[in-house]
Amino acid sequence: MKKNIAYCFITSLIFVLPACQSPETRAVNQNATEDTTFQSDASGSGSKELNNSVEPGGNRPTDNNISQKTKVSDDDKIFMDGVKASGLLEITMAKQALQVSTDPKIKSFAEMMIKDHTQMDKEAEALATESQIILKGDFSKEQREELDMMKGMKGAAFDKHYKDMMIKSHDKAVQLMKFGANTREEKVKAFAEKSLSVIQNHYTAAQQL
């Protein structure tokens, strides 16, 4: 139940993840993903990689000696998915702003979005790889509709809509980072805390457009 609440919470912050699933459905999906994880042996054949495999000497690993990579929680994964998808949306909208807007302040803000979120995305990708988290990072139906609608806007109408979107999205992104700062994995928490200050600066800048 707690896992599903967290999942729905992130979905409500940035409508970037698929519709909320039941814990049972998510468990099936997770098992399906695990069943496709293989590690090649010396002969080139694939053998399934198990976290509870027997160590040399016949001992099974305890919780203390399992790699930290396996200790990510569902909240960690949900948070990282949210960061990836949120950044993708910010960058896409910023590129559109550079093409459409003639306001120097909007253009300068958009350039900052591309620069900062590209860097944040690289850090998120590296952290996800280290933590063995597969990021989804795709647009939702609602996001695609929003982007399509903005394509038809120009001039002052576009600038106003973009400004409003940036204020709303960064207000939600601040909440997302605070959620991440309270997850279990220490490196994920550190990333969230570091990114929070960047997002707060974006939020302040968006209000001043």
Sequence and secondary structure as in RCSB ss.txt:
>XXXX:A:sequence
MKKNIAYCFITSLIFVLPACQSPETRAVNQNATEDTTFQSDASGSGSKELNNSVEPGGNRPTDNNISQKTKVSDD
DKIFMDGVKASGLLEITMAKQALQVSTDPKIKSFAEMMIKDHTQMDKEAEALATESQIILKGDFSKEQREELDMM
KGMKGAAFDKHYKDMMIKSHDKAVQLMKFGANTREEKVKAFAEKSLSVIQNHYTAAQQL
>XXXX:A:secstr
 HHHHHHHHHHHHSTTS S   HHHHHHHHHHHHHT EEE TTS EEE  TT   TTS    TTTS GGG   HH
HHHHHHHHHHHHHHHHHHHHHHHHH   HHHHHHHHHHHHHHHHHHHHHHHHHHHTT        HHHHHHHHHH
HT  HHHHHHHHHHHHHHHHHHHHHHHHHHTTSS HHHHHHHHHHHHHHHHHHHHHHT 
